[in-house]
C-alpha cells in the first residue's frame, strides 16, 4: 500500500523546547557526531607467488586475511621506521 504525501504535515514546525526537537538537534549537530571513518583506497602491487603464499600462511596463523595482514604489516612498518 502506498502512502500519500500530507502537505499540511510538511509545514508543521517542531518547537525547539520539545523533547523531539531537542533530540533532533542533538542528533544532527556536528559536535556530538562521531568522526566519519575514512574510506579505503584500492592499491595493487606485484610479488612472487611463492612469497605471497608465505605471507598468506603467516597472516593465517595470526588470524588475518590477506588484506588485513597487509594493512597490519604496513602499519607496523610505519611505526617502526617513524621512531628512527
N, C-alpha and C positions, 0 to 999 in steps of 0.2 A: 504494500500500500504506500503510495507516495504522500509525502507531507506537503501541505500547501504553505506558502510563504505568508506570514502575517505582517503586513506593512505597519500596523499600529505598534507592534512589539519592537520594531527597529527604532522607533523614535523615543522609546522609554529610556530614561537615564537613571542609572542606579546611584542613589545618594552615596557620597563618599564616606559618610559616617556609618553606613550599614555594614554588617559583618561580611556580606558577599562582596561589597565594594572594597573593603579593606583587604580581603583575601586576594581579589583580582589584582589590586595594586601591588601587593607583596609578590604575587606570582610573576607579574610582568615587569617588576623593577629590575634594573640591571645589577644593583649592588648585591642582591640576595641570590642571584642566579649562579650556579656552579660554572666554572670556566669550561668552555666548549673544548672537547677533545679534538686534537689536531688529526686531520686525515692522513693516511699513509700514502706514500708515493711508491709506485711500482718501479723497481730497478732491475736491471739484468746484468749479468757478468758471466764469463766463461771460465770453467775449471775442468780439470781432467776427471773423467768418470770414476776412476779409482779413488781419487781424493774426495770426491763427493760422497762416495759410499762410506769412506772412513768417517767423514763428518756426520753423515746421517746416522751411523751406528753410535757415535759419541753423543749426538743430540738425543737419540732414542734412549740411551742409558740414563740421560738426565731427565727424561720425561718430556722432551721437547720435540716438536715437529721441525721440519726444515726451516721454514720462515722464522719461527720463534727462536730457533737456535742461532740463525744468522744474526737476528736483531740482538740477541743476548751477547753474542761474540763481539759484535761491533761496539756495543755499549761498554763491555769490559775492556776492549782495546782502547777505546776513547778515554776511559777513566785512567787506565794505566799510563798512557802517554801524555795525558794532560797534567799529571802530577810531576812529570820530569822537567 
